[in-house]
């Protein structure tokens, strides 16, 4: 997939954020920099981050500042886009994701959409597909309070999937993420 190349000094569009966490161990594998975007159309009852729903809330953030924070921490294994709904800002996040991948970082995204729905949306909004292509893991599906399960890794309800996007692309069908913990190897 082709991504927009940024000439030296060209700006990546600003992001509307709810906040960041510089060293999360719960938002994906390893130590992660988590970016919580602002704005969400899903309004899942019992949502963990209801303060991120308002599209007019939060603040505008400079992606270059975020990249500098990520660069400063050599212990980070990856970056997680959470929310809010990251796929409501796919253009800016795809641009940021491209720069994150240049740093050699793992990229994970939380979304209230299913992977299948994102593929449909991506037909009309190519940045959605670009963002998926850059990402390693996707936690998809709305949070369903009736399916809440605190024993699940990296997700809140049993309907949500942790999809290995690279293996999914390779196999042409959804492949769920498994690491040593999931396989009982530690």
HELIX and SHEET records of a PDB file:
HELIX    1   1 UNK A   50  UNK A   52  5                                   3    
HELIX    2   2 UNK A   63  UNK A   72  1                                  10    
HELIX    3   3 UNK A   86  UNK A   88  5                                   3    
HELIX    4   4 UNK A   90  UNK A  102  1                                  13    
HELIX    5   5 UNK A  115  UNK A  124  1                                  10    
HELIX    6   6 UNK A  126  UNK A  134  1                                   9    
HELIX    7   7 UNK A  145  UNK A  147  5                                   3    
HELIX    8   8 UNK A  165  UNK A  171  1                                   7    
SHEET    1   A 7 UNK A  59  UNK A  61  0                                        
SHEET    2   A 7 UNK A  15  UNK A  24 -1                                        
SHEET    3   A 7 UNK A  32  UNK A  37 -1                                        
SHEET    4   A 7 UNK A  78  UNK A  82  1                                        
SHEET    5   A 7 UNK A 106  UNK A 110  1                                        
SHEET    6   A 7 UNK A 137  UNK A 140  1                                        
SHEET    7   A 7 UNK A 161  UNK A 164 -1                                        
END                                                                             
